[in-house]
Amino acid sequence: MAIKKSELYSSLWEGCNQLRGGMDASQYKDYVLVLLFVKYVSDKYAGQPDALIDVPEGGGFADMLKLKGDKEIGDKINKIIAKLAEANDLKGVIDVADFNDADKLGKGKDMQDRLSNLVSIFDATGLNFSGNRAEGDDILGDAYEYLMRHFATESGKSKGQFYTPAEVSRVMAKVIGISANHSPSQTIYDPTCGSGSLLLKAADETQIGITIYGQEMDNATAALAKMNMILHNNPSAEIWQDNTLSSPHFKGKEGGLKLHDFVVANPPFSTKAWSNGLDLVNDPYDRFADGIPPAKNGDYAFLLHIIRSLKSTGKGAVILPHGVLFRGNAEGGIRRNILRKGYIKGIIGLPANLFFGTGIPACIIVLDKENAAGRSGLFMMDGSRGYVKDGNKNRLRHQDIHKIVDVFNNQLETPKYARMVSMAEIEANDYNLNIPRYIDSSEAEDLQDIAAHLQGGIPNADVESLSAYWQVFPTLQTQLFSPRFPHPNPLPTGEGVIPKQGERAAGYSQMKVAAAEVKSTIFAHPEFVAYTQSVANLFQRWRANNTARLTAIDQNTHPKQLIEILSEDLLHTFDTVKLIDQYDVYQHLMSYWSDTMQDDAYLITADGWQAGNDKYNGLIPPSLIIARYFAAERDAIVELEAVRDAITRSMEELDEEHGGEDGLLAEAKNDKGKLTKISIGARLKEIKSVRAEPVEAQEQALLNAYLALIEQESIATKKVKIAQALLNAKVAAQYAKLSMDEIKTLVVDDKWLTTLAADVQTELDRVSQALTGRIKQLAERYAEPLPQLAADVAILNAKVEAHLKQMGFQL
């Protein structure tokens, strides 16, 4: 049976938990990822004579399994890894972590148990990579990505820089146009590659492959990158460990920097020791011709290195802090020179707190040398508002990634989000690229209208601000609002603050329906009804286009390709709908894919649709079986529960009325303050032993009534349990009876498509709620103008005076 990807990830993270205590996440990642690497190459290549990786005798994961419980397990694991490293020229790559380190892994039995448990976790059924696919659906790559994100999250502020969030990596890869590469010999380079995640995400965008180069200063992180390349089927990638600025490894034939078709980078922000080992005035690679960066801030040093590493037709993207956009002095001069050469194609502002090494906001600077000569402006975007909270970090959603890429690649000018800025405008701002100078993404202030507060009416400016709705529902406005006639007693004007009588009548409206009736008026309006139906029809069209595709999932289906097709079709289906953001609809599908559909799809591709006959794997929840086959039984249980609940309420009412401290039922409660069959029986026995008084008679009657209710509740509860047990048995039996077509109907129609239809409905609800909420807010805001409030106060004041006069007081 296939294991769900989410369960696989959880088991891997459980492996990490085995190492907690002796080290932090920045260290135990080295152990877990090495074991993942050994497991992968062992499953993939062991026993194959001409394999890409040689798994020697005594150098594979099977040899590690034999060590469980061995007193010398740590030392022997080291030897197994050493054999594998020696056979594949991986010394210094996979043998960095010491599995016999007592300070980190414990001593004696502690180390023995910890490593035995860790090895066992990697022996899970779902971690068999022998059938791992290389076409982008490999479960290993996703598992590695999951681990890297969690390691970065837990590594703390100073140690999470080895990982660039996958979402940002995807944006960078897509905006540099790497998917258009025309030859595998074209190159991509990352001068600060960390664990290689950014390089791999960029390489994934190509259809025909690309040659990968990366350099990383940290030894352990460079080792991670090399393993990462092999794990992601890029064994020929060249990863070098050294300081990129002082000792760049990749050189051209004439000794200069090797030039690349594409460069991506997420360098350390504002590093202070960047110039160590450099001759800045006589740099042999001519990187600082446009200016020498400040001595204690290396942001522009990395940017200049990247520009110098690009071919004349090269494209690049680099993540840098916002300070590079506006800081002056030496950086201002460098920025001016780069802009004048036309190397910067655009700037994408990102949300704050995306990255694991820092919480400050950053931006992506997109470089394009090929079209630099004719560049007359650059495209600026403010994507700072598009994200979701994810623990203590922010994260780009699928919709944020797609929107950024669509808008940037198509140069779509979008109010408060993106625009083309001319070089003339940039020059007029002294080459300051601070995004708020060019894009005002702030929300419009909700202004209060003093005149409306004084004389009543709703400002037409507020009504007209809802013009997007009136374009879709053109006659709804006239059903909700009417022109306001001149006030019979207009307030005097003063210095233009309060308009004249005729003027203010022209600028104000009044409600035609009560505030409480706004929602019902909107929902019943023919134009809103038609709009709702049109949106539902669009979803039905998408459903019709893709149902056959979903029911055709089999062992040859690649889930990542499947969701790409489904999501793009959904996005384009809703691209012309007004009031609903197509990217919001897209996000519903992508979120449901991540939460549920992905696991389902991988389960079906592994086990076939017959996986639906298994009641334990979660593919078909029991609720779907009940809804389709046993609705009558379910409804009968609901009725039985209603009877039981009515009895329970009667008991609660009696207890509430008579169970207080001096109530007739108080003496019958047990030590915990509860009325039970035993406690009531004891009290009844006590009452019978004394002479009956009227009070005791009343108490006895109440106790007997409550006792009867307890018995009725017990009988009713038993009926519910019996009915539920019978239903559960029928449901369990039904799983085995399900045909292939029935399983497909339950999964595709009843589960997936029904959920997505409900999600689209939430977008319709959002439209109606936003319009209803705003109109009610305006109606209530200006419902009582000052003269009316003053009149109300005068009436109340007169009543108070009259009451006081009657009492003999005179104001």
Sequence and secondary structure as in RCSB ss.txt:
>XXXX:A:sequence
MAIKKSELYSSLWEGCNQLRGGMDASQYKDYVLVLLFVKYVSDKYAGQPDALIDVPEGGGFADMLKLKGDKEIGD
KINKIIAKLAEANDLKGVIDVADFNDADKLGKGKDMQDRLSNLVSIFDATGLNFSGNRAEGDDILGDAYEYLMRH
FATESGKSKGQFYTPAEVSRVMAKVIGISANHSPSQTIYDPTCGSGSLLLKAADETQIGITIYGQEMDNATAALA
KMNMILHNNPSAEIWQDNTLSSPHFKGKEGGLKLHDFVVANPPFSTKAWSNGLDLVNDPYDRFADGIPPAKNGDY
AFLLHIIRSLKSTGKGAVILPHGVLFRGNAEGGIRRNILRKGYIKGIIGLPANLFFGTGIPACIIVLDKENAAGR
SGLFMMDGSRGYVKDGNKNRLRHQDIHKIVDVFNNQLETPKYARMVSMAEIEANDYNLNIPRYIDSSEAEDLQDI
AAHLQGGIPNADVESLSAYWQVFPTLQTQLFSPRFPHPNPLPTGEGVIPKQGERAAGYSQMKVAAAEVKSTIFAH
PEFVAYTQSVANLFQRWRANNTARLTAIDQNTHPKQLIEILSEDLLHTFDTVKLIDQYDVYQHLMSYWSDTMQDD
AYLITADGWQAGNDKYNGLIPPSLIIARYFAAERDAIVELEAVRDAITRSMEELDEEHGGEDGLLAEAKNDKGKL
TKISIGARLKEIKSVRAEPVEAQEQALLNAYLALIEQESIATKKVKIAQALLNAKVAAQYAKLSMDEIKTLVVDD
KWLTTLAADVQTELDRVSQALTGRIKQLAERYAEPLPQLAADVAILNAKVEAHLKQMGFQL
>XXXX:A:secstr
    HHHHHHHHHHHHHTTBTTB HHHHHHHHHHHHHHHHHHHHHTT TT SS   TT SHHHHHTTTT TTHHH
HHHHHHHHHHHHTT TTTTS S TT HHHH STHHHHHHHHHHHHHTT GGG  TT  SSS  HHHHHHHHHHHH
HHHHS TTT TT   HHHHHHHHHHTTGGG   TT EEEETT TTSHHHHHHHHT SS  EEEEEESSHHHHHHH
HHHHHHTT TT EEEES TTTS   B TTSSB  EEEEEE   TT SSTTTT  STT TT TTTT    TT  HH
HHHHHHHHTEEEEEEEEEEEETHHHH  HHHHHHHHHHHHHT EEEEEE  TT SSS  S EEEEEEESTT TT 
 EEEEEE TT  EEETTEEE  HHHHHHHHHHHHTT  BTTTEEEEEHHHHHHTTT   GGGT           H
HHHHH  EEHHHHHTTHHHHHHSTTHHHHHEEE    SS     TTSS  HHHHHHTEEEESS GGGHHHHHHHS
HHHHHHHHHHHHHHHHHHHHHHHHHHT  TT  HHHHHHHHHHHHHHHTTT SSS HHHHHHHHHHHIIIIIHHH
HHHHHHH GGGGG TTSSSS HHHHHHHH HHHHHHHHHHHHHHHHHHHHHHHHHHHH STTSTTGGG  TTS  
 HHHHHHHHHHHHTS   HHHHHHHHHHHHHHHHHHHHHHHHHHHHHHHHHHHHHHHHHHHH  HHHHHIIIIII
IIIHHHHHHHHHHHHHHHHHHHHHHHHHHHHTSS HHHHHHHHHHHHHHHHHHHHHTT   
